[in-house]
Amino acid sequence: MTKLKNPVLMATIGAAQGLRGEVRVKSYTDDPVALGDYGNLHSEDGRVFEVLEIREAKNMAIVRFRGINDRTAAEALNGLELFIERDNLPDDDLDEDEFFYADLEGLEAVDGTGKSYGSVTGVFDFGAGDLLELKGPGRRPVLIPFTEWSVLEIDLEGGKLLVDPVAAGLVDGKDDGKDDGADEPFQPRRK
């Protein structure tokens, strides 16, 4: 059983489909049937899954894996997340301004003065747009919008994200001439 060094989430297995061991799979690839093009898939517990057949269905793929031959075995996989090693993703297919979300994890978020706001520990999409989770030593995790206004520059080689702390909601952006603690982290007010 193999553990991955730099895993990238590729799919989540859903319900069983039919009696031959097929499962519904939510693929996180642009083309759902390309899931099998990246090599074997791995679960967090170290199991390896080889795609034997794959076909597209509405908003998902129907997959048959080697060794999963009946409905009972397929039902046991429901909810299982499948990963590949980051090195299996083709970098040469990316445009200059494209990247994989997995490459953002670990980047340090800094503003124009070099002040650090933590490192990216996750990328989430809850339906209203992508969010980056930042976590720094001794700090609680915060979510910032992953937009061109809050993330100004991505330097993968330098390991940094240039952020606008006001647009990202990391500091209060009031500018009324008073020292209002604008350099302090933004604290929402309760009513």
C-alpha positions as CSV (number, residue, x, y, z in Angstrom):
1,M,0.0,0.0,0.0
2,T,1.3,3.4,-1.1
3,K,1.2,6.7,0.7
4,L,1.5,9.8,-1.4
5,K,4.0,12.5,-0.7
6,N,2.1,15.4,-2.2
7,P,-1.5,14.2,-2.8
8,V,-4.0,16.1,-5.0
9,L,-7.7,15.3,-4.6
10,M,-9.0,14.2,-7.9
11,A,-12.5,12.6,-7.2
12,T,-14.9,11.5,-4.6
13,I,-16.8,8.2,-4.9
14,G,-20.6,8.4,-4.6
15,A,-23.3,5.8,-4.7
16,A,-23.1,2.4,-6.4
17,Q,-24.4,2.3,-10.0
18,G,-26.0,-1.0,-11.1
19,L,-25.0,-4.5,-10.1
20,R,-21.5,-4.9,-11.8
21,G,-19.5,-2.9,-9.3
22,E,-19.7,0.5,-11.0
23,V,-19.8,3.7,-8.9
24,R,-20.8,7.3,-9.5
25,V,-17.8,9.5,-9.1
26,K,-17.6,13.3,-8.7
27,S,-14.5,14.1,-10.7
28,Y,-12.6,17.4,-10.0
29,T,-11.0,17.3,-13.5
30,D,-12.1,19.6,-16.3
31,D,-13.2,16.6,-18.3
32,P,-14.8,14.0,-16.0
33,V,-13.8,11.0,-18.2
34,A,-10.1,12.1,-18.1
35,L,-9.9,10.9,-14.5
36,G,-8.2,7.7,-15.6
37,D,-5.6,9.5,-17.7
38,Y,-3.5,10.4,-14.6
39,G,-2.6,6.8,-13.6
40,N,-3.8,4.9,-10.6
41,L,-5.8,6.7,-7.9
42,H,-5.1,6.3,-4.2
43,S,-7.2,6.6,-1.1
44,E,-5.9,8.1,2.2
45,D,-5.7,4.7,3.7
46,G,-3.2,3.6,1.0
47,R,-5.5,1.5,-1.3
48,V,-4.8,1.8,-5.0
49,F,-7.6,2.0,-7.6
50,E,-7.2,1.3,-11.3
51,V,-9.8,2.6,-13.6
52,L,-11.0,-0.1,-16.0
53,E,-14.0,1.7,-17.6
54,I,-15.3,5.2,-17.4
55,R,-18.2,7.0,-19.0
56,E,-19.7,10.4,-18.6
57,A,-23.1,10.8,-16.9
58,K,-24.9,14.0,-15.9
59,N,-22.4,16.1,-13.8
60,M,-20.3,13.0,-12.9
61,A,-18.6,9.9,-14.2
62,I,-19.6,6.3,-13.9
63,V,-16.4,4.2,-13.1
64,R,-15.6,0.6,-12.8
65,F,-12.4,-0.1,-10.8
66,R,-10.3,-3.3,-11.0
67,G,-11.3,-5.6,-8.2
68,I,-14.7,-4.0,-7.5
69,N,-17.0,-6.5,-9.1
70,D,-20.4,-6.3,-7.4
71,R,-22.8,-3.9,-5.9
72,T,-21.8,-4.7,-2.3
73,A,-18.1,-3.9,-2.9
74,A,-19.2,-0.7,-4.8
75,E,-21.4,0.4,-1.9
76,A,-18.5,0.1,0.5
77,L,-16.6,2.8,-1.4
78,N,-19.3,5.5,-1.0
79,G,-17.7,8.8,0.2
80,L,-14.1,7.7,-0.4
81,E,-11.8,10.4,-1.7
82,L,-9.3,9.5,-4.4
83,F,-5.9,11.2,-4.9
84,I,-2.9,11.2,-7.2
85,E,0.6,12.3,-6.7
86,R,1.2,16.0,-7.7
87,D,4.0,15.0,-10.0
88,N,1.4,13.1,-12.2
89,L,-0.3,16.3,-13.2
90,P,1.1,17.7,-16.5
91,D,2.6,21.2,-16.0
92,D,3.3,21.7,-19.7
93,D,-0.5,22.0,-20.4
94,L,-0.8,25.1,-18.3
95,D,-0.7,28.6,-19.6
96,E,1.5,31.2,-18.0
97,D,-1.1,32.5,-15.6
98,E,-2.6,29.0,-14.8
99,F,-1.7,26.8,-11.9
100,F,-3.1,23.9,-9.8
101,Y,-4.8,24.8,-6.5
102,A,-2.6,22.2,-4.9
103,D,0.4,24.4,-5.8
104,L,-1.0,27.3,-3.7
105,E,-0.9,25.3,-0.4
106,G,2.1,26.3,1.7
107,L,2.6,29.7,0.0
108,E,3.0,32.6,2.4
109,A,0.6,35.5,2.1
110,V,2.3,38.9,2.4
111,D,1.3,42.5,1.7
112,G,3.3,45.1,-0.1
113,T,5.4,45.9,2.9
114,G,6.3,42.2,3.4
115,K,4.1,41.7,6.5
116,S,3.0,38.1,6.7
117,Y,-0.6,37.0,7.2
118,G,0.1,33.3,7.3
119,S,0.4,30.5,4.8
120,V,-2.2,29.0,2.6
121,T,-3.5,25.8,4.2
122,G,-6.5,25.1,1.9
123,V,-8.5,26.2,-1.0
124,F,-12.3,26.0,-0.7
125,D,-15.3,26.6,-2.9
126,F,-18.6,26.7,-1.0
127,G,-20.5,28.0,-4.1
128,A,-19.9,31.7,-4.0
129,G,-16.3,31.7,-5.3
130,D,-13.0,30.3,-4.2
131,L,-11.6,31.0,-0.8
132,L,-8.1,30.6,0.5
133,E,-7.5,29.5,4.1
134,L,-4.6,31.3,5.8
135,K,-3.0,30.0,9.0
136,G,-0.1,31.6,10.9
137,P,1.7,30.6,14.0
138,G,-0.5,31.4,17.0
139,R,-3.3,32.6,14.8
140,R,-6.7,31.2,14.0
141,P,-7.3,30.2,10.4
142,V,-9.0,32.9,8.3
143,L,-10.6,32.7,4.9
144,I,-9.9,35.3,2.2
145,P,-11.6,35.6,-1.2
146,F,-9.4,34.3,-4.0
147,T,-10.0,37.2,-6.4
148,E,-7.8,39.5,-8.4
149,W,-8.5,42.3,-6.0
150,S,-7.4,40.5,-2.8
151,V,-4.7,38.3,-4.3
152,L,-2.6,40.6,-6.5
153,E,0.3,38.3,-7.5
154,I,1.2,34.6,-7.2
155,D,4.9,33.7,-7.0
156,L,5.1,29.9,-7.0
157,E,8.9,29.9,-7.2
158,G,9.3,32.4,-4.5
159,G,6.7,30.7,-2.3
160,K,4.6,33.9,-1.8
161,L,1.2,35.4,-2.5
162,L,1.0,39.2,-2.6
163,V,-2.3,40.2,-1.0
164,D,-4.2,43.4,-0.5
165,P,-5.1,43.1,3.2
166,V,-8.0,45.5,2.9
167,A,-9.6,43.8,-0.1
168,A,-8.9,40.4,1.5
169,G,-10.7,41.5,4.8
170,L,-7.5,41.0,6.8
171,V,-7.5,44.6,8.1
172,D,-10.1,47.3,8.5
173,G,-9.8,49.8,5.6
174,K,-11.3,52.9,7.2
175,D,-9.3,56.1,6.3
176,D,-10.7,59.0,8.3
177,G,-7.4,60.5,9.4
178,K,-7.6,58.9,12.8
179,D,-5.4,56.1,14.1
180,D,-8.1,53.5,14.1
181,G,-5.8,50.5,14.4
182,A,-5.9,49.8,10.6
183,D,-2.8,47.7,10.9
184,E,-4.6,45.4,13.4
185,P,-6.5,42.4,12.1
186,F,-10.1,43.1,11.3
187,Q,-12.5,42.1,14.0
188,P,-16.2,41.9,13.0
189,R,-18.5,43.9,15.3
190,R,-21.5,42.2,16.8
191,K,-24.8,44.0,17.1
